[in-house]
Amino acid sequence: MTNFKRFKAERIIDRQDGSQVKITAEVMHGTGLSSSIGYYALHRNRPNQEWSYLSDRAKKSPTGAGDFVTTGEILGTGALLMQ
């Protein structure tokens, strides 16, 4: 069993075009003693706008964020749970 130091981690990433992405990683508990990490991502075009959820149907992305978020950014957010 993994010893998580925290149960939720968030990162806000500023993009060159002024938009932002917020990635959240959360420890999820299923049946038994196993844990897993769930991810989701939000996007906004400007810092003063509301966040919008990125679809969970995009290809090749654990968050469903598709082109907005890289795999490295997702895994880096998950790694914060261990710190």
Backbone bond lengths (Angstrom), bond angles and torsions (degrees), N, CA, C in turn:
res aa  C-N    CA-C-N  psi(-1)  N-CA   C-N-CA  omega(-1)  CA-C   N-CA-C  phi
1 M - - - 1.449 - - 1.527 108.68 -
2 T 1.309 116.81 137.19 1.453 122.27 -179.76 1.518 110.06 -81.46
3 N 1.325 115.84 140.05 1.459 120.76 177.38 1.521 109.45 -96.17
4 F 1.313 116.26 95.66 1.450 120.53 178.55 1.522 109.12 -77.11
5 K 1.316 117.06 138.28 1.463 122.32 178.21 1.527 110.45 -83.34
6 R 1.317 116.79 -26.41 1.452 122.37 176.95 1.514 108.74 -143.90
7 F 1.309 116.62 167.96 1.453 120.24 -175.49 1.523 113.93 -112.60
8 K 1.341 116.96 -4.10 1.458 121.27 176.05 1.518 108.65 -151.81
9 A 1.329 116.19 135.50 1.455 121.35 177.55 1.527 108.77 -136.06
10 E 1.322 116.24 140.62 1.468 121.15 178.65 1.520 110.07 -130.72
11 R 1.319 115.14 145.46 1.465 122.22 173.53 1.514 108.25 -132.11
12 I 1.320 116.71 137.18 1.461 121.44 170.65 1.515 106.73 -109.94
13 I 1.323 115.20 126.15 1.461 121.52 -176.83 1.521 108.18 -114.55
14 D 1.331 115.83 123.03 1.460 121.94 177.18 1.522 109.70 -86.23
15 R 1.315 116.19 131.89 1.458 122.01 178.71 1.530 110.12 -98.88
16 Q 1.320 116.38 158.99 1.466 121.68 -178.59 1.525 112.41 -62.11
17 D 1.319 117.93 -27.97 1.469 120.67 -179.25 1.530 112.81 -82.97
18 G 1.338 118.01 3.90 1.452 122.24 178.86 1.522 113.71 93.89
19 S 1.325 117.72 -8.67 1.462 120.71 178.30 1.525 109.74 -79.67
20 Q 1.328 115.66 168.00 1.453 121.51 178.77 1.524 110.03 -135.36
21 V 1.324 114.49 150.96 1.458 122.27 173.91 1.523 107.21 -125.23
22 K 1.326 116.62 135.11 1.465 121.27 174.84 1.529 107.46 -114.31
23 I 1.325 115.60 121.89 1.464 121.33 178.74 1.526 107.79 -108.81
24 T 1.321 116.49 132.14 1.455 122.01 178.17 1.522 109.40 -120.96
25 A 1.314 115.86 133.45 1.465 122.73 174.51 1.521 107.25 -118.55
26 E 1.324 116.68 132.10 1.463 121.33 -179.44 1.522 110.09 -132.29
27 V 1.318 115.54 140.47 1.465 120.37 174.76 1.521 107.48 -75.06
28 M 1.319 115.53 128.81 1.458 121.93 179.20 1.525 108.06 -113.59
29 H 1.318 116.55 142.24 1.467 121.41 178.91 1.513 108.94 -116.15
30 G 1.316 115.16 124.13 1.452 120.65 176.69 1.513 110.11 -99.64
31 T 1.294 115.34 -159.85 1.460 119.13 176.40 1.522 109.18 -71.48
32 G 1.283 116.47 147.60 1.459 120.26 -178.91 1.519 110.75 81.43
33 L 1.319 115.77 -155.02 1.460 121.09 -176.07 1.516 113.65 -100.61
34 S 1.311 117.80 3.64 1.452 119.75 -176.02 1.530 111.58 -81.16
35 S 1.317 114.85 146.55 1.459 122.04 175.92 1.517 108.44 -122.89
36 S 1.302 115.74 154.28 1.457 120.55 173.68 1.523 107.23 -140.86
37 I 1.319 115.79 171.68 1.458 120.54 179.82 1.518 108.51 -112.90
38 G 1.317 116.26 127.96 1.453 122.38 175.24 1.520 109.04 -103.84
39 Y 1.314 116.55 142.07 1.459 122.04 -178.35 1.523 110.05 -123.98
40 Y 1.326 115.93 148.02 1.455 120.70 166.13 1.517 108.68 -149.30
41 A 1.318 116.28 160.48 1.458 120.83 -176.28 1.521 109.98 -136.26
42 L 1.325 113.91 147.26 1.456 122.88 177.44 1.526 108.32 -123.61
43 H 1.321 116.89 157.14 1.457 122.00 -178.45 1.523 109.70 -138.99
44 R 1.328 115.39 147.90 1.463 120.48 169.08 1.524 108.33 -147.89
45 N 1.323 115.71 148.24 1.464 121.04 -176.36 1.519 112.97 -76.17
46 R 1.331 116.96 -30.05 1.466 122.38 179.12 1.535 108.95 -140.04
47 P 1.327 117.19 151.69 1.465 119.99 -178.80 1.537 114.59 -58.95
48 N 1.326 118.88 -24.04 1.463 120.52 -178.73 1.532 113.23 -90.22
49 Q 1.317 118.30 3.19 1.461 122.28 178.94 1.529 110.93 -94.43
50 E 1.336 115.12 163.54 1.456 121.60 175.03 1.536 110.02 -72.10
51 W 1.326 116.30 152.39 1.462 121.49 175.61 1.518 109.56 -75.55
52 S 1.335 116.88 145.18 1.461 120.94 172.24 1.529 108.58 -124.49
53 Y 1.325 114.62 138.92 1.466 122.18 -178.15 1.526 109.79 -69.48
54 L 1.318 116.31 135.10 1.466 120.62 175.83 1.516 108.56 -85.50
55 S 1.295 117.15 136.56 1.461 123.79 -174.85 1.515 112.37 -54.05
56 D 1.335 116.06 145.04 1.455 120.33 176.55 1.524 110.95 -91.39
57 R 1.314 117.38 13.81 1.465 120.93 -178.78 1.523 113.41 -109.21
58 A 1.318 118.29 3.22 1.466 120.44 179.28 1.523 109.80 -69.63
59 K 1.305 115.72 155.77 1.466 120.95 -176.19 1.525 112.06 -81.78
60 K 1.324 115.72 149.01 1.468 124.55 169.05 1.527 114.49 56.63
61 S 1.303 119.13 36.62 1.451 120.32 178.42 1.521 109.94 -145.37
62 P 1.349 117.44 126.44 1.464 119.68 178.99 1.527 113.43 -60.07
63 T 1.341 117.81 -26.86 1.463 120.27 179.99 1.515 111.48 -91.76
64 G 1.325 117.78 -12.63 1.456 120.34 -172.14 1.511 111.36 79.79
65 A 1.318 117.34 13.04 1.460 121.08 -174.82 1.514 113.59 -82.64
66 G 1.318 117.63 -9.51 1.459 121.12 174.79 1.510 114.19 55.44
67 D 1.325 116.35 -119.57 1.459 122.15 -175.86 1.528 114.17 -76.60
68 F 1.313 118.49 -12.28 1.456 121.04 -175.29 1.523 113.86 -78.97
69 V 1.324 117.61 -28.61 1.463 121.97 -172.14 1.522 109.73 -133.62
70 T 1.330 116.52 137.45 1.461 120.07 178.03 1.522 110.37 -89.52
71 T 1.303 115.50 160.35 1.462 120.51 177.07 1.527 110.49 -60.67
72 G 1.320 117.55 -38.79 1.466 121.36 178.67 1.518 112.58 -61.98
73 E 1.336 117.03 -39.01 1.463 120.60 178.01 1.524 111.01 -66.50
74 I 1.317 115.98 -38.32 1.464 120.81 178.43 1.524 110.57 -65.57
75 L 1.329 116.53 -50.68 1.461 120.70 -178.73 1.536 111.73 -65.08
76 G 1.324 116.73 -35.21 1.461 120.62 176.76 1.519 112.27 -63.12
77 T 1.330 116.19 -36.16 1.460 120.19 176.89 1.527 110.13 -68.47
78 G 1.323 117.01 -42.29 1.469 121.01 176.70 1.514 111.66 -61.33
79 A 1.323 117.68 -35.60 1.466 121.24 179.84 1.523 111.69 -64.47
80 L 1.332 117.76 -25.18 1.473 120.99 178.79 1.532 111.28 -63.48
81 L 1.328 117.25 -22.88 1.458 120.48 178.89 1.529 111.79 -66.26
82 M 1.312 117.12 -21.07 1.471 121.66 -177.61 1.531 112.23 -91.50
83 Q 1.313 117.02 -9.34 1.465 119.99 -175.89 1.498 112.64 -91.96
